Amino acid sequence: MDWITPISTLLGAVVGVGSTLLSETVRSKRDRGQQQYELRRQLYARYLEALTNTDSELQLLAIREQTPLDEADLRAAWRNHSLLSLNYEIALVGPPSVADAADTAYRSLRSMRNVLGRAEVTLGRPGAPEDNTPGTAEWHGAHRAYIDAMATLRSAMRADIGNGQRS
């Protein structure tokens, strides 16, 4: 009996199945990486949007209403954009550099909110004649910290997304 034909057929089948499994494993890993990249990219965009919209709402409140602002108004503006839950999501899926920067931006925005709730503030240009209230200087400091935190956050996000970018 000639064993070469069945053995070579079996060997060919093993090589074929093995190469198929290997290519499927590589493709699956690449797809998971692409899904992770898209998840982070979308989450980062949602978080930046939520931070920016909350900042805008807080400033609009401060322009429309007399400061210090009512606690209920501040809390409503704060809760409209799910900042805390997005911050937690970033802590789960982002690298530590992004998670730390996201938390710093969140805390900076919260400090701005707190200033608006406890001090008389005039929004405007730093050093303008209407800047005579102590709260205004505190506001400008808190706002500058938020702007700096946002720049750091965007940079960290850009570095993470750039490193994980898929073609």
N, C-alpha and C positions, 0 to 999 in steps of 0.2 A: 504494500500500500504506500502511496506517495503522500507523505506528511507535509511536504513543503508548501503545497497549495493552500491547505486549510490554515497552516501556521502563518503564512504570509497574509492571508485574508484577515485572520484574527489580529495580527500585528497592525495591519492597515486600518482596521476598525478602531483599535485602541488609539492609534496615532490620530485618526480623524476625530474621534470623540474627545480625546485629550486637547487637541488644538481648538476645537469648538468650545469646550468648557473654559479654556484659558482666554480665548477672545471674548467670550461672554462675561467673564469675570472682570477683564480690563474695561470693557464697555460699561458694565454696571458701576464700577468704581468711578469712571469718568462722569457718568450720568449723575451719580450721587454728589460728586464734587460740584457739578454745574447747578444742581438743585440747591446745595448749600450756598453757593455764590449768589444765586437769585434771591434766596430767602434773606440773606444779609443785606443785599442791595435794596430790596424793597422795604425791609424793616428800618434800615438807616434813613431812607427817604421819608418814611412815615414819621419817624421820631423827629427829624429835623423840621418837618412840616408842623408837627404838634408843638414843638418848642417855639417856633416862629409865630404860629397863630396865637398861642397863649401870651407871648410877649406883646403882640399887637393888641390883643383884647385888654390886657392890663394897662397898656399905655392909653388906649382909647377911653377906658374908664377914668383914668387919671386926668385926661383932658376934659371929659364931659362932666365929671363930678368934682366936688371939692374934696381935697385930701385932708386928713387921712380917709381912705375909702372904707365903706361899710364892709364888714367881715363877710356877710352873705354874698355880696357882689363879687368880692375877691374869690371866695370859694367856688362860686358858680363859674367864673371865668377859668379858674384853675382846673376844674373837673371836666370841662367840655372836651378835652382833647386826650384823655387817657394817658397822661404823661408817665405816671408811676408804673403802670402796667407795661408800657413800651420800654421804659428804663429797665425793668426786670427782664423783659425778653432779650434786650441787648446783652444783659449780664449773662444770660444763658447761652446765646449763640455767637456772640462776638468775642474776639480775643481780649485779654485783660487791658490792653492799651485803649481799645475802643470803649470797653465797659467803664473804665475809670474816667475817661473823658466825658462819656455820656452822663455819668453820675455827677461830675463836677458841673456840667452845664445845667443839669436839673437843679442842683443845690444853688447855683448862682441865680437862676430864674426865681427860685423860691425866696431867696434873699431880697430880690427886687420886689416881689409880691409883699413880703413882710414890711419893707420900707413904706410901700404905698398904703399899708394898713395901719401904720403907727405914726407917720410923720406928715407934716404939711409940706407938700412938694410942688414945685413948679417945673413942668417938663419944658425943655427948650435947650438952647445952646449953653454949654458950660461957660461961665464968666459973663453971661448976659446980665443986664441991670436987674432983672427980676429974680436973680439968684441970691436973694438976701435971707432966705430961710435956712436954718441948719439942716432941715430935712432934704433940701435940694442938693446940697453937697453930698449927703449920704446917698441920695438917689443916683447921682452921677457916678459915684464910686461903685455902687452895686451894678449899675448898668454897664460900666466899663468892664467890670469883672465878668459879666454875662457875655459881652461881645468877645472878650478874649477867650472865654471858655468855649464859645461856639466856633471860633477860628481853630482852636486846638482840636475840638471834636471833628470838625469837617476834615482836617488834615489827617487825623487818625483813621477816619472812615475811608478816606481816599487811599491811604496807604494799604489798608486791609483789602479793599476791593481791588486795587491795582495789583496786589500780590496774588490774589486768588482769581484774577480775570481769566476767563475761558474764551477760546476762539470758536 
